[in-house]
Amino acid sequence: MAGASQEKTRPSLFWLLAVVVVPIVSFLARVEIRGREKLPLKGPFVLAPNHYSEFDPLIVALAVWRMGRAPRFMAKESLFRIPVVGAALRRTGMIPVARSSSAAAAKATMAQSATLVEHGRGVIVYPEGTLTRDPDLWPMRGKSGAVRLALAGEIPLIPMVQWGTQKIMGRYGKSISFWPPRKRVQVVVGDPVDLSDLRGRAGERGVLTEATDRLMAAITALLEEVRDEKAPPTRWNPADHGQKETGRLDS
């Protein structure tokens, strides 16, 4: 199959998932992808999308699959302990989120990054960790999980945005809008974030914050292009508004 990686063309559990997920999502959304050439067809990558709807992961998974790669996500560690579910997550190469001490988390990150490099896999990490709290759905303050993985293995860190998913399921929505079908959803992949000057310095004070700021700036710039409007000058910080960041996937 032209324009696809071996991990997509080789028979796997992803094929079964695609048979179920692709028709459903394609019925609900007309997904338009720009910048697909920026997602490598081989080798490791960390893909960092914006996040404002519970339906986002299906759009992102479909887009990554259409771009020729297998969509692997970071998932809550507790999910890996559920019978059948945990086995499926491990079988497809999903990555558990480390929620232990700093030293243990750093060790886990190194191991996860090494696995991505060894097997040439990519992983999708939501850098905000949860649905954005910004009232206008702009990216909010980021967490360091995506950049830690990228820096640990010198893996390309690729920003991505999607816009239009809110027409299918709004933020905190509990139901899907089936009518009208085929709502337009735009997906844009950006250039890898330049972290070359930060490699080998992840343990230094302020480095992870700087790397995360660069990533969130890249994501915001892509979304400004798609929405054709400017984001607020300061990213939303839930702590400044007395909000708890529940359900986050990294720290």
C-alpha positions as CSV (number, residue, x, y, z in Angstrom):
1,M,0.0,0.0,0.0
2,A,1.6,3.3,-1.1
3,G,1.8,6.1,1.5
4,A,1.5,3.8,4.5
5,S,3.9,2.4,7.1
6,Q,4.6,-1.3,7.7
7,E,2.7,-1.0,11.0
8,K,-0.4,-0.1,9.1
9,T,-0.1,-2.6,6.2
10,R,0.9,-5.5,8.5
11,P,-2.2,-7.4,9.9
12,S,-2.9,-6.4,13.4
13,L,-5.6,-5.6,15.9
14,F,-5.6,-2.1,14.4
15,W,-7.3,-3.5,11.3
16,L,-10.2,-4.8,13.3
17,L,-10.5,-1.5,15.1
18,A,-10.4,0.4,11.8
19,V,-13.2,-1.7,10.4
20,V,-15.4,-0.5,13.3
21,V,-14.2,3.0,13.9
22,V,-13.5,4.4,10.4
23,P,-17.1,4.0,9.0
24,I,-18.7,5.5,12.1
25,V,-16.4,8.5,12.2
26,S,-16.6,9.0,8.4
27,F,-20.4,9.1,8.6
28,L,-20.2,11.8,11.2
29,A,-17.3,13.9,9.9
30,R,-15.8,14.9,6.6
31,V,-12.2,15.1,7.8
32,E,-9.9,17.3,5.8
33,I,-6.2,16.8,6.4
34,R,-3.4,19.3,5.7
35,G,0.3,18.8,6.3
36,R,0.1,15.0,6.2
37,E,3.6,14.9,4.7
38,K,4.9,16.2,8.1
39,L,4.0,13.0,9.9
40,P,6.8,10.6,9.1
41,L,5.8,7.2,7.6
42,K,8.5,5.4,9.6
43,G,10.3,5.9,12.8
44,P,9.2,7.3,16.2
45,F,7.2,10.5,16.7
46,V,5.3,12.2,19.5
47,L,2.1,13.8,18.1
48,A,0.6,16.6,20.2
49,P,-3.0,17.7,19.3
50,N,-5.3,20.2,20.9
51,H,-8.2,18.8,23.0
52,Y,-11.7,20.2,23.6
53,S,-14.1,17.4,23.0
54,E,-14.5,13.8,24.2
55,F,-14.9,12.9,20.5
56,D,-11.4,14.3,19.7
57,P,-9.5,11.0,20.0
58,L,-11.6,9.3,17.3
59,I,-11.0,12.2,14.9
60,V,-7.3,12.1,15.7
61,A,-7.1,8.3,15.4
62,L,-8.9,8.4,12.0
63,A,-6.6,11.2,10.7
64,V,-3.4,9.4,11.8
65,W,-4.6,6.1,10.3
66,R,-5.4,7.9,7.0
67,M,-1.9,9.4,7.1
68,G,-0.5,5.9,7.1
69,R,0.4,5.4,10.8
70,A,-1.1,3.4,13.6
71,P,-2.7,5.6,16.2
72,R,-1.3,4.9,19.6
73,F,-2.3,7.0,22.6
74,M,-1.1,7.6,26.1
75,A,-3.7,6.0,28.4
76,K,-4.4,6.1,32.1
77,E,-2.4,3.5,33.9
78,S,-5.5,2.2,35.7
79,L,-6.9,1.1,32.3
80,F,-4.1,-1.4,31.9
81,R,-5.2,-3.3,35.0
82,I,-8.7,-4.0,33.5
83,P,-9.1,-7.5,32.1
84,V,-9.4,-7.6,28.3
85,V,-9.1,-3.8,28.0
86,G,-5.5,-3.9,29.5
87,A,-4.5,-6.8,27.2
88,A,-5.9,-4.9,24.1
89,L,-4.0,-1.7,25.2
90,R,-0.7,-3.6,25.6
91,R,-1.3,-5.6,22.3
92,T,-1.7,-2.3,20.4
93,G,1.3,-0.7,22.0
94,M,-0.5,2.0,24.0
95,I,1.6,3.8,26.6
96,P,0.6,4.0,30.3
97,V,0.9,7.3,32.1
98,A,3.3,7.3,35.0
99,R,1.7,8.7,38.1
100,S,4.3,7.9,40.7
101,S,7.2,9.8,42.3
102,S,9.3,12.1,40.2
103,A,12.2,9.7,40.1
104,A,10.0,6.7,39.1
105,A,8.1,8.9,36.5
106,A,11.4,10.0,34.9
107,K,12.6,6.3,34.7
108,A,9.3,5.3,33.2
109,T,9.5,8.1,30.6
110,M,13.0,7.0,29.6
111,A,11.8,3.4,29.2
112,Q,8.7,4.5,27.2
113,S,10.8,6.7,24.9
114,A,13.3,3.9,24.3
115,T,10.5,1.6,23.3
116,L,9.2,4.1,20.8
117,V,12.6,4.4,19.3
118,E,13.3,0.7,19.3
119,H,10.1,-0.2,17.5
120,G,9.8,2.9,15.4
121,R,6.4,3.7,16.9
122,G,4.6,7.0,17.3
123,V,2.4,8.0,20.2
124,I,-0.3,10.7,20.5
125,V,-0.1,12.8,23.7
126,Y,-2.5,15.5,24.6
127,P,-0.2,18.2,26.1
128,E,-3.0,19.9,27.9
129,G,-3.7,16.6,29.7
130,T,-7.5,17.1,29.6
131,L,-10.2,19.1,27.8
132,T,-9.2,22.8,27.6
133,R,-10.9,25.0,30.1
134,D,-10.5,28.1,27.9
135,P,-14.1,29.4,27.3
136,D,-13.5,29.9,23.6
137,L,-11.8,26.5,23.2
138,W,-8.2,27.8,22.7
139,P,-5.4,25.6,23.9
140,M,-4.7,26.2,27.6
141,R,-1.5,25.9,29.6
142,G,0.3,22.7,28.7
143,K,1.8,19.9,30.7
144,S,5.2,18.4,30.2
145,G,4.4,14.8,29.3
146,A,4.8,15.2,25.5
147,V,8.1,17.1,25.7
148,R,9.5,14.7,28.3
149,L,9.0,11.8,25.9
150,A,10.4,13.7,23.0
151,L,13.5,14.9,24.8
152,A,14.2,11.6,26.4
153,G,14.6,9.8,23.0
154,E,15.3,12.8,20.7
155,I,12.0,12.0,19.0
156,P,10.3,14.5,16.6
157,L,7.6,16.4,18.5
158,I,4.9,17.3,16.1
159,P,2.0,19.7,16.8
160,M,-1.4,19.1,15.4
161,V,-4.8,20.7,15.6
162,Q,-8.3,19.7,14.7
163,W,-11.3,22.0,14.5
164,G,-15.0,21.3,13.9
165,T,-15.3,18.3,16.3
166,Q,-17.4,20.5,18.6
167,K,-20.2,20.3,16.1
168,I,-20.3,16.5,16.7
169,M,-19.9,16.6,20.4
170,G,-19.4,19.8,22.4
171,R,-17.1,20.1,25.3
172,Y,-18.4,18.1,28.3
173,G,-21.1,16.9,26.0
174,K,-22.8,13.5,26.7
175,S,-24.4,12.9,23.3
176,I,-23.4,12.9,19.7
177,S,-25.1,15.1,17.1
178,F,-25.9,12.8,14.2
179,W,-27.7,15.4,12.0
180,P,-26.7,16.8,9.7
181,P,-24.1,14.1,9.0
182,R,-20.7,14.6,7.6
183,K,-19.8,17.8,9.5
184,R,-16.6,19.4,8.3
185,V,-13.6,18.8,10.6
186,Q,-10.2,20.3,9.7
187,V,-7.0,18.6,10.7
188,V,-3.6,20.4,10.3
189,V,-0.2,18.9,11.1
190,G,2.6,21.3,11.8
191,D,6.4,21.3,11.5
192,P,8.2,19.5,14.3
193,V,9.0,21.8,17.2
194,D,12.7,22.7,17.4
195,L,14.1,21.4,20.7
196,S,17.6,20.9,19.5
197,D,19.1,23.4,22.0
198,L,17.3,21.6,24.9
199,R,18.4,18.0,24.2
200,G,20.2,16.5,27.1
201,R,19.0,19.2,29.4
202,A,15.6,17.9,30.6
203,G,16.8,17.8,34.2
204,E,17.8,21.5,34.2
205,R,15.5,24.0,35.8
206,G,13.0,25.6,33.4
207,V,13.9,23.4,30.4
208,L,10.6,21.4,30.4
209,T,8.6,24.6,30.8
210,E,10.4,26.2,27.9
211,A,9.9,23.2,25.7
212,T,6.2,23.0,26.7
213,D,5.7,26.7,25.9
214,R,7.2,26.2,22.5
215,L,4.9,23.3,21.8
216,M,1.8,25.1,23.0
217,A,2.7,28.2,20.9
218,A,3.0,26.0,17.8
219,I,-0.4,24.4,18.5
220,T,-2.0,27.8,19.1
221,A,-0.5,29.2,15.9
222,L,-1.9,26.3,13.8
223,L,-5.3,26.8,15.4
224,E,-5.2,30.5,14.7
225,E,-4.6,29.7,11.0
226,V,-7.5,27.3,10.9
227,R,-9.9,29.6,12.8
228,D,-8.7,32.7,11.0
229,E,-8.6,34.6,14.3
230,K,-6.1,35.4,17.0
231,A,-5.9,33.6,20.3
232,P,-5.9,35.5,23.6
233,P,-2.4,36.8,24.4
234,T,-2.2,34.7,27.6
235,R,-3.1,31.0,27.7
236,W,-5.8,29.9,30.1
237,N,-4.5,28.6,33.4
238,P,-7.1,26.7,35.4
239,A,-5.2,27.4,38.6
240,D,-5.8,31.2,38.1
241,H,-9.5,30.6,37.9
242,G,-9.9,28.2,40.8
243,Q,-10.4,25.2,38.5
244,K,-9.3,21.7,39.1
245,E,-7.6,19.8,36.2
246,T,-9.4,16.5,36.7
247,G,-8.8,13.7,34.3
248,R,-5.4,14.9,33.2
249,L,-3.1,12.4,31.5
250,D,0.3,13.8,32.3
251,S,1.9,16.4,34.6
